[in-house]
Amino acid sequence: MYCPLCKSIDTGRVGNSHFYCWHCLIEFSISNREEVKIYYIEDDGSLVDMSEFFREKCTLAYKGS
Ligand SMILES: [Zn+2]
């Protein structure tokens, strides 16, 4: 799985459908419909949904795949 933001393959699986990018330091998940969700990780480990903020980039990244 490659990162929807930086396109790096330097990612790791952290859950069923969650992945972590070592470059962006964000978590992301891909739904069945290839809908991308981006999560910023707070200092306390909680996830903040940043999908709306990155919506345009993610759509571009996965277009045609
Ligand atoms: Zn990345």
N, CA, C, O and the ligand as a Tripos MOL2 file, in Angstrom:
@<TRIPOS>MOLECULE
protein
  261   259    66     0     0
PROTEIN
NO_CHARGES

@<TRIPOS>ATOM
      1 N           0.8390   -1.1990    0.0000 N.3       1 MET1
      2 CA          0.0000    0.0000    0.0000 C.3       1 MET1
      3 C           0.8760    1.2520    0.0000 C.2       1 MET1
      4 O           1.8090    1.3580    0.7960 O.2       1 MET1
      5 N           0.5820    2.1820   -0.8750 N.am      2 TYR2
      6 CA          1.3610    3.4150   -0.8920 C.3       2 TYR2
      7 C           0.5720    4.5600   -0.2820 C.2       2 TYR2
      8 O          -0.6590    4.5550   -0.2510 O.2       2 TYR2
      9 N           1.3100    5.5260    0.1930 N.am      3 CYS3
     10 CA          0.7000    6.6550    0.8830 C.3       3 CYS3
     11 C          -0.0600    7.5350   -0.1060 C.2       3 CYS3
     12 O           0.4770    7.8840   -1.1570 O.2       3 CYS3
     13 N          -1.3040    7.8990    0.2180 N.am      4 PRO4
     14 CA         -2.1010    8.7340   -0.6810 C.3       4 PRO4
     15 C          -1.5870   10.1660   -0.7680 C.2       4 PRO4
     16 O          -1.9520   10.9080   -1.6790 O.2       4 PRO4
     17 N          -0.7480   10.5460    0.1720 N.am      5 LEU5
     18 CA         -0.2610   11.9290    0.1830 C.3       5 LEU5
     19 C           1.0770   12.0760   -0.5250 C.2       5 LEU5
     20 O           1.2180   12.9140   -1.4160 O.2       5 LEU5
     21 N           2.0670   11.2660   -0.1350 N.am      6 CYS6
     22 CA          3.4080   11.4330   -0.6950 C.3       6 CYS6
     23 C           3.7510   10.3300   -1.6920 C.2       6 CYS6
     24 O           4.8200   10.3610   -2.3020 O.2       6 CYS6
     25 N           2.8520    9.3510   -1.8650 N.am      7 LYS7
     26 CA          3.0310    8.2570   -2.8220 C.3       7 LYS7
     27 C           4.1470    7.3010   -2.4280 C.2       7 LYS7
     28 O           4.5360    6.4430   -3.2210 O.2       7 LYS7
     29 N           4.6620    7.4360   -1.2210 N.am      8 SER8
     30 CA          5.7230    6.5440   -0.7810 C.3       8 SER8
     31 C           5.1520    5.1710   -0.4560 C.2       8 SER8
     32 O           4.0040    5.0440   -0.0310 O.2       8 SER8
     33 N           5.9760    4.1430   -0.6630 N.am      9 ILE9
     34 CA          5.5390    2.8100   -0.2510 C.3       9 ILE9
     35 C           6.0980    2.4780    1.1340 C.2       9 ILE9
     36 O           6.0020    1.3480    1.6120 O.2       9 ILE9
     37 N           6.6820    3.4950    1.7560 N.am     10 ASP10
     38 CA          7.2640    3.3200    3.0780 C.3      10 ASP10
     39 C           6.1650    3.3870    4.1300 C.2      10 ASP10
     40 O           6.1610    4.2670    4.9910 O.2      10 ASP10
     41 N           5.2310    2.4410    4.0440 N.am     11 THR11
     42 CA          4.0930    2.4610    4.9570 C.3      11 THR11
     43 C           3.9950    1.1300    5.6900 C.2      11 THR11
     44 O           4.5130    0.1090    5.2370 O.2      11 THR11
     45 N           3.3290    1.1660    6.8150 N.am     12 GLY12
     46 CA          3.1380   -0.0450    7.5860 C.3      12 GLY12
     47 C           1.6810   -0.2130    7.9700 C.2      12 GLY12
     48 O           0.9620    0.7630    8.1820 O.2      12 GLY12
     49 N           1.2550   -1.4660    8.0570 N.am     13 ARG13
     50 CA         -0.1180   -1.7520    8.4480 C.3      13 ARG13
     51 C          -0.2390   -1.6520    9.9660 C.2      13 ARG13
     52 O           0.5730   -2.2220   10.6960 O.2      13 ARG13
     53 N          -1.2390   -0.9370   10.4340 N.am     14 VAL14
     54 CA         -1.4190   -0.7920   11.8740 C.3      14 VAL14
     55 C          -2.7690   -1.3410   12.3290 C.2      14 VAL14
     56 O          -3.0680   -1.3290   13.5230 O.2      14 VAL14
     57 N          -3.5740   -1.8170   11.4060 N.am     15 GLY15
     58 CA         -4.8760   -2.3690   11.7690 C.3      15 GLY15
     59 C          -5.4660   -3.0730   10.5760 C.2      15 GLY15
     60 O          -4.7880   -3.2540    9.5650 O.2      15 GLY15
     61 N          -6.7050   -3.4710   10.6720 N.am     16 ASN16
     62 CA         -7.3680   -4.1810    9.5800 C.3      16 ASN16
     63 C          -7.2190   -3.4560    8.2550 C.2      16 ASN16
     64 O          -6.8210   -4.0540    7.2550 O.2      16 ASN16
     65 N          -7.5350   -2.1860    8.2460 N.am     17 SER17
     66 CA         -7.4600   -1.4220    7.0010 C.3      17 SER17
     67 C          -6.7970   -0.0750    7.2430 C.2      17 SER17
     68 O          -6.9960    0.8820    6.4950 O.2      17 SER17
     69 N          -6.0040   -0.0260    8.3080 N.am     18 HIS18
     70 CA         -5.3060    1.2160    8.6190 C.3      18 HIS18
     71 C          -3.8200    1.0570    8.3210 C.2      18 HIS18
     72 O          -3.2320   -0.0010    8.5470 O.2      18 HIS18
     73 N          -3.2330    2.1270    7.8130 N.am     19 PHE19
     74 CA         -1.8200    2.1220    7.4720 C.3      19 PHE19
     75 C          -1.1540    3.3710    8.0190 C.2      19 PHE19
     76 O          -1.8160    4.3710    8.2950 O.2      19 PHE19
     77 N           0.1490    3.3040    8.1710 N.am     20 TYR20
     78 CA          0.9070    4.4220    8.7000 C.3      20 TYR20
     79 C           1.9930    4.7980    7.7200 C.2      20 TYR20
     80 O           2.6940    3.9310    7.1980 O.2      20 TYR20
     81 N           2.1370    6.1010    7.4640 N.am     21 CYS21
     82 CA          3.1930    6.5560    6.5670 C.3      21 CYS21
     83 C           4.3460    7.1230    7.3830 C.2      21 CYS21
     84 O           4.1630    8.0250    8.2000 O.2      21 CYS21
     85 N           5.5160    6.5890    7.1520 N.am     22 TRP22
     86 CA          6.6970    6.9970    7.9170 C.3      22 TRP22
     87 C           7.2120    8.3500    7.4720 C.2      22 TRP22
     88 O           8.0050    8.9700    8.1790 O.2      22 TRP22
     89 N           6.7780    8.8180    6.3180 N.am     23 HIS23
     90 CA          7.2190   10.1290    5.8390 C.3      23 HIS23
     91 C           6.2710   11.2220    6.3080 C.2      23 HIS23
     92 O           6.7100   12.2560    6.8110 O.2      23 HIS23
     93 N           4.9780   10.9960    6.1460 N.am     24 CYS24
     94 CA          3.9860   12.0010    6.5250 C.3      24 CYS24
     95 C           3.6580   11.9360    8.0130 C.2      24 CYS24
     96 O           3.1140   12.8850    8.5760 O.2      24 CYS24
     97 N           3.9930   10.8090    8.6500 N.am     25 LEU25
     98 CA          3.6450   10.5960   10.0530 C.3      25 LEU25
     99 C           2.1450   10.7100   10.2710 C.2      25 LEU25
    100 O           1.6790   11.2960   11.2480 O.2      25 LEU25
    101 N           1.4080   10.1360    9.3390 N.am     26 ILE26
    102 CA         -0.0470   10.1210    9.4580 C.3      26 ILE26
    103 C          -0.5370    8.6770    9.2950 C.2      26 ILE26
    104 O           0.1690    7.8130    8.7760 O.2      26 ILE26
    105 N          -1.7480    8.4550    9.7500 N.am     27 GLU27
    106 CA         -2.4060    7.1780    9.4840 C.3      27 GLU27
    107 C          -3.4150    7.3900    8.3840 C.2      27 GLU27
    108 O          -4.0000    8.4660    8.2600 O.2      27 GLU27
    109 N          -3.6210    6.3530    7.5780 N.am     28 PHE28
    110 CA         -4.6650    6.4600    6.5670 C.3      28 PHE28
    111 C          -5.3290    5.1120    6.3940 C.2      28 PHE28
    112 O          -4.7490    4.0710    6.7010 O.2      28 PHE28
    113 N          -6.5500    5.1460    5.9000 N.am     29 SER29
    114 CA         -7.2810    3.9110    5.6560 C.3      29 SER29
    115 C          -7.9600    4.0080    4.3030 C.2      29 SER29
    116 O          -8.3090    5.0930    3.8370 O.2      29 SER29
    117 N          -8.1390    2.8540    3.6850 N.am     30 ILE30
    118 CA         -8.7910    2.7870    2.3870 C.3      30 ILE30
    119 C         -10.0370    1.9290    2.5350 C.2      30 ILE30
    120 O          -9.9610    0.7730    2.9500 O.2      30 ILE30
    121 N         -11.1760    2.4980    2.1960 N.am     31 SER31
    122 CA        -12.4120    1.7400    2.3170 C.3      31 SER31
    123 C         -12.6080    0.8550    1.0900 C.2      31 SER31
    124 O         -11.8140    0.8910    0.1510 O.2      31 SER31
    125 N         -13.6690    0.0650    1.1130 N.am     32 ASN32
    126 CA        -13.9610   -0.8240   -0.0100 C.3      32 ASN32
    127 C         -14.1310   -0.0530   -1.3070 C.2      32 ASN32
    128 O         -13.7880   -0.5450   -2.3830 O.2      32 ASN32
    129 N         -14.6550    1.1440   -1.2020 N.am     33 ARG33
    130 CA        -14.8900    1.9500   -2.4000 C.3      33 ARG33
    131 C         -13.6700    2.8200   -2.7120 C.2      33 ARG33
    132 O         -13.7690    3.7880   -3.4660 O.2      33 ARG33
    133 N         -12.5250    2.4730   -2.1320 N.am     34 GLU34
    134 CA        -11.2830    3.2030   -2.3500 C.3      34 GLU34
    135 C         -11.3930    4.6390   -1.8740 C.2      34 GLU34
    136 O         -10.7130    5.5320   -2.3810 O.2      34 GLU34
    137 N         -12.2580    4.8480   -0.8960 N.am     35 GLU35
    138 CA        -12.3530    6.1570   -0.2810 C.3      35 GLU35
    139 C         -11.2480    6.2520    0.7720 C.2      35 GLU35
    140 O         -11.1320    5.3940    1.6470 O.2      35 GLU35
    141 N         -10.4550    7.2920    0.6740 N.am     36 VAL36
    142 CA         -9.3020    7.4430    1.5570 C.3      36 VAL36
    143 C          -9.6630    8.2980    2.7640 C.2      36 VAL36
    144 O         -10.3040    9.3410    2.6390 O.2      36 VAL36
    145 N          -9.2460    7.8420    3.9120 N.am     37 LYS37
    146 CA         -9.3700    8.6660    5.1010 C.3      37 LYS37
    147 C          -7.9800    8.9010    5.6850 C.2      37 LYS37
    148 O          -7.1620    7.9860    5.7810 O.2      37 LYS37
    149 N          -7.7390   10.1360    6.0680 N.am     38 ILE38
    150 CA         -6.4400   10.5300    6.5990 C.3      38 ILE38
    151 C          -6.6010   10.9150    8.0600 C.2      38 ILE38
    152 O          -7.5090   11.6610    8.4250 O.2      38 ILE38
    153 N          -5.7130   10.3990    8.8810 N.am     39 TYR39
    154 CA         -5.7940   10.7110   10.3060 C.3      39 TYR39
    155 C          -4.4760   11.2740   10.8030 C.2      39 TYR39
    156 O          -3.4030   10.7190   10.5670 O.2      39 TYR39
    157 N          -4.5940   12.3940   11.4990 N.am     40 TYR40
    158 CA         -3.4470   12.9410   12.2020 C.3      40 TYR40
    159 C          -3.4150   12.3190   13.5910 C.2      40 TYR40
    160 O          -4.4570   12.1630   14.2280 O.2      40 TYR40
    161 N          -2.2310   11.9670   14.0600 N.am     41 ILE41
    162 CA         -2.1170   11.3100   15.3540 C.3      41 ILE41
    163 C          -1.6900   12.3160   16.4160 C.2      41 ILE41
    164 O          -0.6160   12.9100   16.3330 O.2      41 ILE41
    165 N          -2.5410   12.4920   17.4010 N.am     42 GLU42
    166 CA         -2.2480   13.4110   18.4970 C.3      42 GLU42
    167 C          -1.1560   12.8360   19.3900 C.2      42 GLU42
    168 O          -0.8390   11.6490   19.3180 O.2      42 GLU42
    169 N          -0.5940   13.6790   20.2190 N.am     43 ASP43
    170 CA          0.4520   13.2390   21.1430 C.3      43 ASP43
    171 C          -0.0370   12.1260   22.0570 C.2      43 ASP43
    172 O           0.7370   11.2500   22.4440 O.2      43 ASP43
    173 N          -1.3140   12.1590   22.4020 N.am     44 ASP44
    174 CA         -1.8550   11.1440   23.3140 C.3      44 ASP44
    175 C          -2.3100    9.8900   22.5670 C.2      44 ASP44
    176 O          -2.8560    8.9680   23.1710 O.2      44 ASP44
    177 N          -2.0800    9.8590   21.2390 N.am     45 GLY45
    178 CA         -2.3870    8.6720   20.4770 C.3      45 GLY45
    179 C          -3.7630    8.6670   19.8320 C.2      45 GLY45
    180 O          -4.0910    7.7520   19.0760 O.2      45 GLY45
    181 N          -4.5590    9.6650   20.1180 N.am     46 SER46
    182 CA         -5.8800    9.7040   19.5020 C.3      46 SER46
    183 C          -5.7670   10.1930   18.0580 C.2      46 SER46
    184 O          -4.8330   10.9080   17.6950 O.2      46 SER46
    185 N          -6.7390    9.7870   17.2500 N.am     47 LEU47
    186 CA         -6.7080   10.1000   15.8280 C.3      47 LEU47
    187 C          -7.6600   11.2460   15.5030 C.2      47 LEU47
    188 O          -8.7980   11.2860   15.9720 O.2      47 LEU47
    189 N          -7.1690   12.1720   14.6920 N.am     48 VAL48
    190 CA         -7.9930   13.2790   14.2360 C.3      48 VAL48
    191 C          -8.2370   13.1170   12.7470 C.2      48 VAL48
    192 O          -7.2930   13.0410   11.9600 O.2      48 VAL48
    193 N          -9.5010   13.0650   12.3630 N.am     49 ASP49
    194 CA         -9.8520   12.8620   10.9600 C.3      49 ASP49
    195 C          -9.5130   14.1160   10.1450 C.2      49 ASP49
    196 O         -10.1040   15.1780   10.3370 O.2      49 ASP49
    197 N          -8.5520   13.9670    9.2360 N.am     50 MET50
    198 CA         -8.1320   15.1000    8.4030 C.3      50 MET50
    199 C          -8.5890   14.9090    6.9590 C.2      50 MET50
    200 O          -8.0920   15.5700    6.0470 O.2      50 MET50
    201 N          -9.5330   14.0050    6.7640 N.am     51 SER51
    202 CA         -9.9140   13.6210    5.4070 C.3      51 SER51
    203 C         -10.3870   14.8080    4.5830 C.2      51 SER51
    204 O         -10.0300   14.9410    3.4120 O.2      51 SER51
    205 N         -11.1870   15.6650    5.1920 N.am     52 GLU52
    206 CA        -11.7210   16.8030    4.4380 C.3      52 GLU52
    207 C         -10.5880   17.7150    3.9760 C.2      52 GLU52
    208 O         -10.6080   18.2480    2.8660 O.2      52 GLU52
    209 N          -9.6100   17.8790    4.8480 N.am     53 PHE53
    210 CA         -8.4850   18.7640    4.5480 C.3      53 PHE53
    211 C          -7.6910   18.2480    3.3510 C.2      53 PHE53
    212 O          -7.2070   19.0250    2.5270 O.2      53 PHE53
    213 N          -7.5640   16.9140    3.2700 N.am     54 PHE54
    214 CA         -6.7490   16.3240    2.2040 C.3      54 PHE54
    215 C          -7.5990   15.7660    1.0670 C.2      54 PHE54
    216 O          -7.0820   15.1030    0.1680 O.2      54 PHE54
    217 N          -8.8900   16.0310    1.1060 N.am     55 ARG55
    218 CA         -9.8140   15.3930    0.1610 C.3      55 ARG55
    219 C          -9.3420   15.5010   -1.2820 C.2      55 ARG55
    220 O          -9.3070   14.5060   -2.0070 O.2      55 ARG55
    221 N          -8.9840   16.6920   -1.6890 N.am     56 GLU56
    222 CA         -8.6480   16.9110   -3.0860 C.3      56 GLU56
    223 C          -7.4120   16.0940   -3.4950 C.2      56 GLU56
    224 O          -7.3960   15.4610   -4.5510 O.2      56 GLU56
    225 N          -6.3940   16.1180   -2.6540 N.am     57 LYS57
    226 CA         -5.1710   15.3800   -2.9300 C.3      57 LYS57
    227 C          -5.4400   13.8780   -3.0540 C.2      57 LYS57
    228 O          -4.9390   13.2180   -3.9640 O.2      57 LYS57
    229 N          -6.2360   13.3540   -2.1250 N.am     58 CYS58
    230 CA         -6.4780   11.9220   -2.1020 C.3      58 CYS58
    231 C          -7.2450   11.4870   -3.3330 C.2      58 CYS58
    232 O          -6.9470   10.4460   -3.9180 O.2      58 CYS58
    233 N          -8.2200   12.2680   -3.7270 N.am     59 THR59
    234 CA         -8.9920   11.9360   -4.9080 C.3      59 THR59
    235 C          -8.0760   11.8570   -6.1210 C.2      59 THR59
    236 O          -8.1910   10.9530   -6.9490 O.2      59 THR59
    237 N          -7.1780   12.8070   -6.2090 N.am     60 LEU60
    238 CA         -6.2390   12.8240   -7.3220 C.3      60 LEU60
    239 C          -5.3250   11.6110   -7.2750 C.2      60 LEU60
    240 O          -5.0390   10.9960   -8.3020 O.2      60 LEU60
    241 N          -4.8750   11.2790   -6.0880 N.am     61 ALA61
    242 CA         -3.9130   10.1990   -5.9380 C.3      61 ALA61
    243 C          -4.4910    8.8590   -6.3670 C.2      61 ALA61
    244 O          -3.7820    8.0280   -6.9340 O.2      61 ALA61
    245 N          -5.7620    8.6490   -6.1040 N.am     62 TYR62
    246 CA         -6.3360    7.3340   -6.3630 C.3      62 TYR62
    247 C          -7.1880    7.2920   -7.6180 C.2      62 TYR62
    248 O          -7.8100    6.2710   -7.9130 O.2      62 TYR62
    249 N          -7.2240    8.3790   -8.3520 N.am     63 LYS63
    250 CA         -8.0160    8.4030   -9.5710 C.3      63 LYS63
    251 C          -7.4640    7.3690  -10.5650 C.2      63 LYS63
    252 O          -6.2650    7.3330  -10.8390 O.2      63 LYS63
    253 N          -8.3480    6.5440  -11.0870 N.am     64 GLY64
    254 CA         -7.9440    5.6090  -12.1130 C.3      64 GLY64
    255 C          -7.3570    4.3170  -11.5960 C.2      64 GLY64
    256 O          -7.0180    3.4360  -12.3860 O.2      64 GLY64
    257 N          -7.2320    4.1860  -10.3210 N.am     65 SER65
    258 CA         -6.6440    2.9640   -9.7810 C.3      65 SER65
    259 C          -7.7230    1.9240   -9.5250 C.2      65 SER65
    260 O          -7.4220    0.8210   -9.0680 O.2      65 SER65
    261 ZN          3.1480    9.8300    3.1110 Zn       66 ZN66
@<TRIPOS>BOND
     1     1     2 1
     2     2     3 1
     3     3     4 2
     4     3     5 am
     5     5     6 1
     6     6     7 1
     7     7     8 2
     8     7     9 am
     9     9    10 1
    10    10    11 1
    11    11    12 2
    12    11    13 am
    13    13    14 1
    14    14    15 1
    15    15    16 2
    16    15    17 am
    17    17    18 1
    18    18    19 1
    19    19    20 2
    20    19    21 am
    21    21    22 1
    22    22    23 1
    23    23    24 2
    24    23    25 am
    25    25    26 1
    26    26    27 1
    27    27    28 2
    28    27    29 am
    29    29    30 1
    30    30    31 1
    31    31    32 2
    32    31    33 am
    33    33    34 1
    34    34    35 1
    35    35    36 2
    36    35    37 am
    37    37    38 1
    38    38    39 1
    39    39    40 2
    40    39    41 am
    41    41    42 1
    42    42    43 1
    43    43    44 2
    44    43    45 am
    45    45    46 1
    46    46    47 1
    47    47    48 2
    48    47    49 am
    49    49    50 1
    50    50    51 1
    51    51    52 2
    52    51    53 am
    53    53    54 1
    54    54    55 1
    55    55    56 2
    56    55    57 am
    57    57    58 1
    58    58    59 1
    59    59    60 2
    60    59    61 am
    61    61    62 1
    62    62    63 1
    63    63    64 2
    64    63    65 am
    65    65    66 1
    66    66    67 1
    67    67    68 2
    68    67    69 am
    69    69    70 1
    70    70    71 1
    71    71    72 2
    72    71    73 am
    73    73    74 1
    74    74    75 1
    75    75    76 2
    76    75    77 am
    77    77    78 1
    78    78    79 1
    79    79    80 2
    80    79    81 am
    81    81    82 1
    82    82    83 1
    83    83    84 2
    84    83    85 am
    85    85    86 1
    86    86    87 1
    87    87    88 2
    88    87    89 am
    89    89    90 1
    90    90    91 1
    91    91    92 2
    92    91    93 am
    93    93    94 1
    94    94    95 1
    95    95    96 2
    96    95    97 am
    97    97    98 1
    98    98    99 1
    99    99   100 2
   100    99   101 am
   101   101   102 1
   102   102   103 1
   103   103   104 2
   104   103   105 am
   105   105   106 1
   106   106   107 1
   107   107   108 2
   108   107   109 am
   109   109   110 1
   110   110   111 1
   111   111   112 2
   112   111   113 am
   113   113   114 1
   114   114   115 1
   115   115   116 2
   116   115   117 am
   117   117   118 1
   118   118   119 1
   119   119   120 2
   120   119   121 am
   121   121   122 1
   122   122   123 1
   123   123   124 2
   124   123   125 am
   125   125   126 1
   126   126   127 1
   127   127   128 2
   128   127   129 am
   129   129   130 1
   130   130   131 1
   131   131   132 2
   132   131   133 am
   133   133   134 1
   134   134   135 1
   135   135   136 2
   136   135   137 am
   137   137   138 1
   138   138   139 1
   139   139   140 2
   140   139   141 am
   141   141   142 1
   142   142   143 1
   143   143   144 2
   144   143   145 am
   145   145   146 1
   146   146   147 1
   147   147   148 2
   148   147   149 am
   149   149   150 1
   150   150   151 1
   151   151   152 2
   152   151   153 am
   153   153   154 1
   154   154   155 1
   155   155   156 2
   156   155   157 am
   157   157   158 1
   158   158   159 1
   159   159   160 2
   160   159   161 am
   161   161   162 1
   162   162   163 1
   163   163   164 2
   164   163   165 am
   165   165   166 1
   166   166   167 1
   167   167   168 2
   168   167   169 am
   169   169   170 1
   170   170   171 1
   171   171   172 2
   172   171   173 am
   173   173   174 1
   174   174   175 1
   175   175   176 2
   176   175   177 am
   177   177   178 1
   178   178   179 1
   179   179   180 2
   180   179   181 am
   181   181   182 1
   182   182   183 1
   183   183   184 2
   184   183   185 am
   185   185   186 1
   186   186   187 1
   187   187   188 2
   188   187   189 am
   189   189   190 1
   190   190   191 1
   191   191   192 2
   192   191   193 am
   193   193   194 1
   194   194   195 1
   195   195   196 2
   196   195   197 am
   197   197   198 1
   198   198   199 1
   199   199   200 2
   200   199   201 am
   201   201   202 1
   202   202   203 1
   203   203   204 2
   204   203   205 am
   205   205   206 1
   206   206   207 1
   207   207   208 2
   208   207   209 am
   209   209   210 1
   210   210   211 1
   211   211   212 2
   212   211   213 am
   213   213   214 1
   214   214   215 1
   215   215   216 2
   216   215   217 am
   217   217   218 1
   218   218   219 1
   219   219   220 2
   220   219   221 am
   221   221   222 1
   222   222   223 1
   223   223   224 2
   224   223   225 am
   225   225   226 1
   226   226   227 1
   227   227   228 2
   228   227   229 am
   229   229   230 1
   230   230   231 1
   231   231   232 2
   232   231   233 am
   233   233   234 1
   234   234   235 1
   235   235   236 2
   236   235   237 am
   237   237   238 1
   238   238   239 1
   239   239   240 2
   240   239   241 am
   241   241   242 1
   242   242   243 1
   243   243   244 2
   244   243   245 am
   245   245   246 1
   246   246   247 1
   247   247   248 2
   248   247   249 am
   249   249   250 1
   250   250   251 1
   251   251   252 2
   252   251   253 am
   253   253   254 1
   254   254   255 1
   255   255   256 2
   256   255   257 am
   257   257   258 1
   258   258   259 1
   259   259   260 2
@<TRIPOS>SUBSTRUCTURE
     1 MET1         2 RESIDUE 1 A MET
     2 TYR2         6 RESIDUE 1 A TYR
     3 CYS3        10 RESIDUE 1 A CYS
     4 PRO4        14 RESIDUE 1 A PRO
     5 LEU5        18 RESIDUE 1 A LEU
     6 CYS6        22 RESIDUE 1 A CYS
     7 LYS7        26 RESIDUE 1 A LYS
     8 SER8        30 RESIDUE 1 A SER
     9 ILE9        34 RESIDUE 1 A ILE
    10 ASP10       38 RESIDUE 1 A ASP
    11 THR11       42 RESIDUE 1 A THR
    12 GLY12       46 RESIDUE 1 A GLY
    13 ARG13       50 RESIDUE 1 A ARG
    14 VAL14       54 RESIDUE 1 A VAL
    15 GLY15       58 RESIDUE 1 A GLY
    16 ASN16       62 RESIDUE 1 A ASN
    17 SER17       66 RESIDUE 1 A SER
    18 HIS18       70 RESIDUE 1 A HIS
    19 PHE19       74 RESIDUE 1 A PHE
    20 TYR20       78 RESIDUE 1 A TYR
    21 CYS21       82 RESIDUE 1 A CYS
    22 TRP22       86 RESIDUE 1 A TRP
    23 HIS23       90 RESIDUE 1 A HIS
    24 CYS24       94 RESIDUE 1 A CYS
    25 LEU25       98 RESIDUE 1 A LEU
    26 ILE26      102 RESIDUE 1 A ILE
    27 GLU27      106 RESIDUE 1 A GLU
    28 PHE28      110 RESIDUE 1 A PHE
    29 SER29      114 RESIDUE 1 A SER
    30 ILE30      118 RESIDUE 1 A ILE
    31 SER31      122 RESIDUE 1 A SER
    32 ASN32      126 RESIDUE 1 A ASN
    33 ARG33      130 RESIDUE 1 A ARG
    34 GLU34      134 RESIDUE 1 A GLU
    35 GLU35      138 RESIDUE 1 A GLU
    36 VAL36      142 RESIDUE 1 A VAL
    37 LYS37      146 RESIDUE 1 A LYS
    38 ILE38      150 RESIDUE 1 A ILE
    39 TYR39      154 RESIDUE 1 A TYR
    40 TYR40      158 RESIDUE 1 A TYR
    41 ILE41      162 RESIDUE 1 A ILE
    42 GLU42      166 RESIDUE 1 A GLU
    43 ASP43      170 RESIDUE 1 A ASP
    44 ASP44      174 RESIDUE 1 A ASP
    45 GLY45      178 RESIDUE 1 A GLY
    46 SER46      182 RESIDUE 1 A SER
    47 LEU47      186 RESIDUE 1 A LEU
    48 VAL48      190 RESIDUE 1 A VAL
    49 ASP49      194 RESIDUE 1 A ASP
    50 MET50      198 RESIDUE 1 A MET
    51 SER51      202 RESIDUE 1 A SER
    52 GLU52      206 RESIDUE 1 A GLU
    53 PHE53      210 RESIDUE 1 A PHE
    54 PHE54      214 RESIDUE 1 A PHE
    55 ARG55      218 RESIDUE 1 A ARG
    56 GLU56      222 RESIDUE 1 A GLU
    57 LYS57      226 RESIDUE 1 A LYS
    58 CYS58      230 RESIDUE 1 A CYS
    59 THR59      234 RESIDUE 1 A THR
    60 LEU60      238 RESIDUE 1 A LEU
    61 ALA61      242 RESIDUE 1 A ALA
    62 TYR62      246 RESIDUE 1 A TYR
    63 LYS63      250 RESIDUE 1 A LYS
    64 GLY64      254 RESIDUE 1 A GLY
    65 SER65      258 RESIDUE 1 A SER
    66 ZN66       261 GROUP 0 **** ****
